[in-house]
Amino acid sequence: MNGNRPIDALFSRRALIAAAAGGTLFGGLIARLFQLQIMEHERFSVAAADNGVRLDLAPPKRGRILDRFGRPLAAHRQAGRVSIVREQAEDLPRLMNVLSDHIEMSPERQARLINEARRQASFQPVIVASELSYEDFARLSVLAPQMPGLQVEMASTRSYPRGRDFAHVMGYVAKASERDLERLSDGSTAQERSAIRRLFKHPDMRTGRSGVERFAEEWLRGEAGFRKLETNAAGRIIKEFDDPALAPKQGKDLYLTVDSDLQRFAIDRFESESGAAVVMDIESGDILAFVSTPAFDPNDFVNGISSKDYALLRDDTEYSPLYHKAYDGTYPPGSTYKMVVASAALDAGIINPEERVFCPGHYRFGNNTWHCWKRGGHGSVNMHWAIKGSCDVYFYEIAKRMGVEHLAEYSKKFGFGQRWELGIMGGRSGVVPNDAWKRAARGEPWYEGETLNVGIGQGQVSTSPLQLAVMTARIAAEGKIITPRIIGEGPRPDADIPLDEPLDADLMRRMKAGMYGVTSEAGGTALRSGDLGLGGPRLAGKTGTAQVRRISRAERASGILKGDNIDRRLRDHALFVAYAPHDDPKYAISVIVEHGEGGSRTAAPIARDIVAEAMLLDARRTPVYTRTANVGGSSSGNGGL
Amino acid sequence: MSIARASRLDFNRKTLLGQVGALPWGLILLFVAMAMIGVATLHSATFTNPGEADLPMKQAVRFGIALVVLLIAGLVPIKWYLTLAWPIYFGTLALLVGVELFGTVGGGAQRWLQIGPIGVQPSEFMKVAATLALAAYYHKRWNDYSGGFLLHVPALAIIIIPAALVFRQPDFGTTLALFASGGMLIFLAGLWWRVIMAIGVAAVASIPAIYFFVLQDYQRERVDTYLAQLTGQSVNVMDDGYQIEQAKIAIGSGGWTGKGYMEGTQSQLDYIPEQHTDFILTVLAEEFGFLVTSGVLVLWMVILGLSLAIAMRASSLFARFAAAGAVATVAFYILFNVAMVLGLLPVVGVPLPLLSYGGTVMLTTAACFGLVCSAHLGRNEPLTSS
């Protein structure tokens, strides 16, 4: 059978032709190989030998981060650096020995550096010290010409001139770890991947690890270039060509909406307390101050923080300096939530604002008793009096009447229970509890008694200081939609807020009247903090206390423990939200003092002073980035490599 | 069903051990030798970079798996491939459509399909699947047309449909591979010379249209760079031109015998991007020189030649076409990769089988040679009963 069909002979004939063609192609490739490797060998070996022009990867300078008035928050600093190059060193251990006379180095570190130099390609420098003092730099520079293999140079590093002021907002940069490299090259082609890897392995290259430094990585990064160098046979640089076409391109500057002087003032005002404050421009939604204190110094992270120092930051669970309390921290809002509860009740139509509820100091529901903060009771109060006197019994009553579902739904219109995307990484949504939430989170149904707790902002409900500031701004703006933002010019995050609709202006005016009452009318809980000290404009606000623990019946009977009688960690958090001026609101603020106990005693004075300072500084005035070019005008997109 | 059962009986009659002994061991040993050269070269290419130190070991493990795949694929009776050719082809086609609809984007292109925990790249299967389908088609239909022109029209469709899907991903290298190996089979099936000429003329004439309307910007850039360096113009050193230029320097500085194992300054310097994947040949050329590099190419010619001889000796048309298609697929990879590294073709991401780092091409190569081995074992089976 084989060979009988015409196809068999045809196939064999054609296969031989194909084989001949394939053989010819292979032959051609071998000829080309011969041409390159043998005939042009001389030319290429000269190019490859170091006696020629070499292109060294030059990392780009990172874009700066500036505040709304153009003051640098993240910039560059020149720092002296010393490294060793194995290829040029005559005697590596001796060189290290000499170096150790000038730079403090343990023998283990010396051994490790020598080891590293030997493992790497011989011409690659190994950095010995990167933050030389001016004296060390000068001394080593003098020494270098006599010590082959010693390389002393200036290099640019990231610096944060405002230190810890913006630690959480800005985050920090660090050398890219393997995990960072994975993340940075996610979604790239194999070719881009290797380019990214090479760039980030460069000793001068850093990447954003957290905060806006991480979010805006591509905006800030810039584009890598090359240094065109002429080197001799030993690899020593003879001269550097200036080739603008090859120069790296600096990353784009990024503007935040914050006022760094206001931020500084606010942090100082907290003194040694731990807490958070958010100041917002009611008109634009610009965040003018975003305080979380105490903080860490991002400068410590740029060249790698020691594990000992890091442990100190991490293990301080009482003041938690690494934690962004204003954005990641969620606390029960306490009585600052009462405007939400009151307006939700009016919206539900379950109470007339003039209807009076009698407060004897406690409230009975089922077999339990709920207490008002005022032991003797408020007597008979309408809504206005209930807000300014912060009467808990009134709010137990209206919360019970409307039920938790309506309250939850209405709360979301203020921005609670959802995360605001600011473009600085992090951020938490908090909890707006209802039956469905509790079943999902705890596997239990909602009990009506819990509704009473939520009615005074305690129990399961939790909010971030940012959310409270947005709530206050929306009330002050009589229901207008206000979206907070902190990136003035830079990569804008997509704000995808599911529930975002204006609130009823009449209801909000009523809430404003209540808040004005708190600071400015007889019976208000924060009368002492109403006067801004600016001879006219007043503050309108609301105090709050976030319970940290349950108070037992026995303790209530014998007197609630406070102040020095109780461990700091068990003291309640103090809250205050406010806007000013009361008759033409421009600024909204929320303040939380952790374990500060009373909103009116600790949080309100801080809020008042910060707002007064903001008005003195005129922190809202037009930012520089809108003056120079229209936002979005800097079009060229994301800086790649 | 009945075919499968009959085959199983068949299989048992000739003992498994006997089958193993009858495998083309000379070919398999050369295959192993090539992979060893690959791992050694990879070791040299990656050892300065601590992050890549484990790549040679990973590659060795992959090769072990690939060898098992080759042996199993080789021991599968050729009849089974004939039976399964169409289900495999249409199954893979369905996966390609799946990529189009639900595929994940990796490396800037939509190539991966996530099925549970496993990511599969159907375009890679398609190289083998299209070969099987073409072989099955010609096996069944050649005599109906006795080599007439119409015979080849459905064959063309078998290639063009998956090629179009792959091109959309976009994966230019695989598209070319499908056309090259499919075209080779159509050629072997006796497409008239005058048609071949006409296609050649049309292809040359359509180059400008392809350049301006089909290629994407980045692909066009590569072609520009390629033309520039061919004609000796200075090229933008920042992009592909840089890569090609550095590759040429590495290769050219190798000379007759190279700079010695792990001594290549270009290779060790990290000058060449992708040097452990698509540009692995530069490491070989720089460190071992012309003699070894051309030796590797000759070794490939021997491997491919032996495989083609197996194809020609088989009695069934299916075995002939299947083995020849497998040879064409691997040959395309090698020719294209080497031409690209030597600056003769634009940079298109085509790896060098058994030498480049990467698991996908390793498996495709193993499957191709498994098919050749199966054709060898089944060379006397006429496969006419079906």
Interface residues (C-beta under 8 A of the other chain):
Chain A: M1 N2 R5 P6 I7 L10 F11 S12 R14 A15 A18 A19 G22 G23 L25 F26 L29 I30 R32 L33 F34 L36 Q37 I38 E40 H41 R43 F44 S45 A47 A48 A49 D50 L55 R119 Q120 A121 F123 E178 L181 G187 S188 T189 A190 Q191 E192 R193 S194 A195 R197 R198 K201 G225 F226 L246
Chain B: T48 P50 G51 V105 G106 G107 G108 A109 W142 N143 S146 G147 M184 F187 L188 A189 G190 V237 M238 Y242 K248 I249 A250 I251 G252 S253 G254 G255 W256 T265 Q266 Q268 L269 D270 P273 E274 T277 A285 E286 G289 F290 T293 S294 L297 V298 W300 M301 L304 G305 L308 A311 M312 S315 L317 R320 A324 A328 A331 L335 V338 A339 L342 L344 G349 P382 T384
